Amino acid sequence: MHAVLDECPFSVTRSDIFGPSGGTPLPQPYADKIASLRALIGGLDSEIARLEERAAVMLAGDLGVLA
């Protein structure tokens, strides 16, 4: 995302560019690219969480993991 922001025709000066206040408004096509990357990260975060849960179930009670 920072690489996309580096290509913007203006400097982003906010420290929390994706924060709860709505973030920094970006012109097209930068806004679409950032939205796409955020969706991809969200999907990957969900997949990681699912795999972590599966691993925890599979390894529950394994003494090597508990050490």
N, C-alpha and C positions, 0 to 999 in steps of 0.2 A: 504494500500500500504506500509505503514511503517513496518508493520509486515512482509511482504514479503521481504522487503529490509533488515530487521534485520536477516533474514535467509541466506542472500547472504554470500558467502565465503570471502568477502572483505568488507571493510568499505566504505560507500558512504560519501565523504567529501564535496561535492558541496552543496550549500544552495538551489539552484533552480534545482532540479534533473529532472524536467519535462519541463524545460524552452524552449524558442524559438531556442536555439542553438542545440537542438536535444536531450538534456538530457544526462544521464549517460548510456553508453552501458552496458547491463546486459547479463550474460550468460543464456542459457536455463536451466531450465524451468522458471526461474524468469522473463525473458522478456515476455514470453507468459502470465504469470499470471498478470503482470502489465498491459499489453495491454488489457486483458480481463476486468480488473477492471476499466480501463480508459473508455472503451466502455460502461460498465454498468453505470458509473457515467454520461457519456454523455447522455445516454438514460433517466436516472432519471432527469437530469437537464432539458431536453426537456419536459418531462412530467410535471414537476413542473411549468415551464414557461407557458405551455398550461393551466394548472389548475388555475394559478394565473390570466391569461387573462380572463378565464371563470368566475371566482369569481368576478373580477372587473366589468364585464358586468352585472352580476346578481345583484350586490350590488350598481350599479351606482344609485345615487339619494337617497339612503337609509340614512335618517337623522341620524340614530344610528351609521352608519359607518363614516359619515362625522364629527362627534363630536370629 
